[in-house]
Amino acid sequence: MEITYGDFEKVDIRAGTVTRCEPYPEARKPSYKLWVDFGPDIGEKKSAAQITRHYTPESLIGRQVAAVVNFPPRQIGKFMSEVLILGFPDADGEVSLIGPAPAVPDGGKLF
């Protein structure tokens, strides 16, 4: 299915830095709860992510990630996920995060 550039522009993908991460043992599948700083215009947002295979909470602190910031919030168990952190599946189907390299200002919009 083809989309127009206008369709692409509706998806707001931003860079942000993980400021806090903790295990989410109540989730059905192994997950973390993350808090991500998207800069002064968007602020800090929360996300639940199934990224435990390749990452520890300590390795995620300070890491820049890419996330969709304009989806409606979604209840994940008892946790409200406000953004969708993006990644690609590795050869085993586990999430490999994407993010800018080198670092960019938090809140930078993908284009």
C-alpha positions as CSV (number, residue, x, y, z in Angstrom):
1,M,0.0,0.0,0.0
2,E,1.4,3.3,-1.0
3,I,1.0,6.4,1.1
4,T,1.5,10.1,0.3
5,Y,4.1,12.3,1.8
6,G,1.2,14.0,3.6
7,D,0.4,10.7,5.3
8,F,4.0,10.3,6.4
9,E,4.0,13.9,7.9
10,K,1.1,12.9,10.2
11,V,3.3,10.5,12.1
12,D,5.3,12.5,14.6
13,I,8.5,10.6,15.2
14,R,10.9,12.3,17.7
15,A,14.3,11.7,19.3
16,G,14.3,11.5,23.1
17,T,16.7,10.4,25.9
18,V,15.8,7.7,28.3
19,T,15.9,9.2,31.8
20,R,14.5,6.3,33.8
21,C,13.9,2.7,33.3
22,E,12.6,-0.1,35.5
23,P,11.4,-3.7,35.1
24,Y,7.7,-4.2,34.6
25,P,7.1,-7.6,36.1
26,E,3.3,-7.2,35.9
27,A,3.3,-7.2,32.1
28,R,2.3,-10.3,30.3
29,K,5.5,-10.4,28.3
30,P,8.9,-9.3,29.8
31,S,8.9,-5.5,29.5
32,Y,10.4,-2.3,30.9
33,K,8.7,0.9,31.9
34,L,10.7,3.8,30.4
35,W,10.6,7.6,30.9
36,V,11.9,9.5,27.9
37,D,12.7,13.2,27.7
38,F,11.6,14.7,24.4
39,G,12.8,18.3,25.2
40,P,11.0,21.4,26.4
41,D,8.2,21.4,23.8
42,I,7.0,17.8,24.5
43,G,8.5,17.0,27.9
44,E,8.9,13.7,29.5
45,K,6.7,10.8,28.3
46,K,6.3,7.2,29.5
47,S,6.4,4.0,27.5
48,A,6.2,0.3,28.2
49,A,8.5,-1.7,25.9
50,Q,9.3,-5.4,25.3
51,I,13.0,-4.8,24.9
52,T,14.4,-7.0,27.7
53,R,16.4,-9.4,25.4
54,H,19.1,-6.9,24.3
55,Y,18.9,-4.2,27.0
56,T,19.2,-3.8,30.7
57,P,17.6,-0.9,32.6
58,E,21.1,0.5,33.2
59,S,22.1,0.3,29.6
60,L,19.1,2.3,28.5
61,I,19.6,5.3,30.8
62,G,21.0,8.2,28.7
63,R,20.4,6.3,25.4
64,Q,18.6,8.3,22.7
65,V,15.6,6.5,21.1
66,A,13.1,7.3,18.3
67,A,9.4,7.2,19.2
68,V,6.0,8.1,17.8
69,V,4.7,10.8,20.1
70,N,1.3,11.5,18.6
71,F,-0.5,8.1,19.2
72,P,-3.2,8.2,21.8
73,P,-2.0,6.9,25.2
74,R,-2.5,3.2,25.7
75,Q,-3.1,1.3,29.0
76,I,-0.6,-1.5,29.3
77,G,-1.7,-3.3,32.5
78,K,-1.5,-0.7,35.3
79,F,0.8,1.5,33.3
80,M,-0.2,4.2,30.8
81,S,2.1,4.2,27.8
82,E,2.2,7.6,26.1
83,V,4.6,7.0,23.2
84,L,5.7,4.1,21.0
85,I,9.4,3.5,21.1
86,L,10.6,2.2,17.7
87,G,12.9,-0.7,16.7
88,F,13.5,-3.4,14.2
89,P,13.3,-7.2,14.7
90,D,16.6,-9.0,14.9
91,A,17.0,-12.5,13.4
92,D,15.1,-14.0,16.3
93,G,12.3,-11.4,16.2
94,E,13.6,-9.5,19.3
95,V,13.5,-5.7,19.3
96,S,16.7,-3.8,18.3
97,L,16.1,-0.1,19.1
98,I,16.7,2.7,16.6
99,G,18.0,6.1,17.5
100,P,20.1,8.9,16.1
101,A,23.8,8.6,15.8
102,P,25.4,10.9,16.5
103,A,23.2,12.4,19.3
104,V,20.7,15.1,18.4
105,P,18.8,17.6,20.5
106,D,15.9,15.9,22.4
107,G,12.6,16.5,20.6
108,G,14.2,16.5,17.1
109,K,11.6,15.5,14.5
110,L,12.3,12.8,11.9
111,F,12.2,13.9,8.3
